[in-house]
Structure formats: C-alpha cells, structure tokens
Amino acid sequence: MLRGLRGRFAAVSLTVLVAAGTLGACGGDDDGKSAADAPLRLGYFPNITHATALVGVEKGIFAKHLGTAPKTATFNAGPAAVEALFSGAIDATFVGPNPSINAWSKSHGKAIHIISGAASGGVSLVVKSGIKSPKDLRGKKIATPQLGNTQDVAIRYWLKQNGLTANKDGSGDVKIVPQENAQTLQTYAQGEIDGAWVPEPYASRLILENKAVKLVDEKTLWPNGKFVITNLIVSQSYEKKHPEQVKKLIQGVVEATDYINQNKADAEKISNDALAKLSGKPLKQNVLDAAFKEIDFTTDPVASSLVTGAQHAEEIGLLEKTDLAGIYNLKALNDVLKASGKAQVSDK
C-alpha cells in the first residue's frame, strides 16, 4: 500500500461535510435478508466527477433497475468510503483509482472488485501566467490534493520525466504542497502557491476565478487521452450474495452514463442541484460548463491507466509493489453492454 498514507487516499471531492444519506442511515449488514428487504447501500461523493452517481440517484435510474432506491452515503474522500465498505456499512461505492488500489492491497485482493468505470479525464496543471514550460517550475510551489493521491503521483512522475525533482519532504527542484482542493483556491488567490495539479471543477475555477493558465492537460499524457478518475467498486461479499443486484446496479450505471452523454444540459442541472442539496455549494454556471467539457463520462474503467498509474507510483517511491491481477471483475458490465449492443470493455 502507499507508504505513510494509511487511511489517506483521497478520491477527488469537494470540501464538504458528510451530508444527506450518511452512514447512520445505511443500517447494518444484510445477512439473512433478501435483496428486496435490504436495499443496496451505495456510496459516492458530492462531486462533479461523480455525476454518474448524482444523476443515477436523483433521476431514479438506480431505483428503477434495483427495484427500490439504494440507501446512499456521501463521503468527502476515498479513505472513508473504503473503510465503510470494509466495515459492511455500504455495499458499493464510487471512488478514484488510488483508493481502489489501496483497498485491494490492504485486503490482499479479498475485499473489493472494480466492476465499472464512471469518469475519465478532467485533470490539469494550472499555473501563473509567467510559467511557460517545465523548466519554469524550478523553485516554484505547486499544490496537489493529497500526498500520494492520483494527482500527486501524476505531477511527481511528470516532473521526473522532465528532469526535475520533487521529494516527499517538500525538497527538490519543485516544492509539492499537498492540501485540500478548497484550500488551494485560497492559497493560489493569496499568492502562496504558483499553481496546482488538480481535478475538475478546481482547475476550471482557478482559471475562471483566479486567472490561472493551463500548462498541462493530463489527457495529453495518456494514450487516446483516456485515464480513469472515478470508478465503481463493490464488496466481494455482497457481490457473491447478490450477483443479480450487482448486475442491476450496473444496468443503472450504463443508463445514467448514457443519460449524461445524451442530455448534457439537464445532467449538469441535476448534478448541480444535487451538489447544492448535499453540500450547500452549487457551482457557478461557467465553471459547471467548463468542468463538464473536460470530463468523459464512461463505463470503461480504462484499466490500463490504473495499472500504469500504480507503476508510476512505484517508480517514484509512493507505492510498494502491488499485484493488481484480479482487481477487475467486468463480466456483469460486459454482459450488460453486450445486451445493449454496446462495445465491451477490457480489464487490461
């Protein structure tokens, strides 16, 4: 697992308190109950990169396929969602790639499977206007959401590829400053940092509200511009007990993804209304529009990018060697995609 980061792998999220549908509402384990008696308990973040969950819940798409509305729990970050899954408080959750890797590593491959993708892309390095190239970052301070999280690994690896050092203790050619995304908005505005490698909507907010400029769109660093930012994991225990419910959940994910891609304006409104309800912090329309344009909502987990990202983390010393063989179980997803006449996805 990632060194020195126990319980601190954050998937991208807005800085909010746990809101509607908290763990207390989830209830206990569903042993001895039918799927109808114990609705699937689903976790997600009040975050635009989790729009698949926001739309699926708010539009009643998951309820339609599952036969009853899932009991929902919202989280600020991946560690809390993973711990809830480990404890049996939830059955499945949308999280980022590093929390998924951490859950797999900590449980020695016994606790979770990644069963679907949700979102790709939507991450950029934005900087002050005077910074034009990697060499201009020497001596600068750049924020990331969290030490060892997906974006933190990405910039440290990218800097290494460009001949620059960025050590975990803050030393090196570039000083990496891990901090909450909401704090990054403040520190950039106050001139305390020179840029940030962050996900949406924070990249767009820094550009639109603070006149930052985009130096690197992370899409340009990946084959075909695709890399995972959010996927869906399920408890292996629940998966074994209720395979049909898992398949129905995936049917909902596929439909919610289609809805987002076919009804962008409405999907934006649904997502923003949900953010307002859950966190009290809706996004401004220009930020919402910009963020949605940067994110590709897809059921493809872009498995190759998760594996490559883990290799990058190992190379820069933020991840111990981890065997990810078996982390994906995409059979149900591919069955649903095939039945819908859609292209199947790979776990490689």
Disulfide bonds with the S-S distance in Angstrom:
none
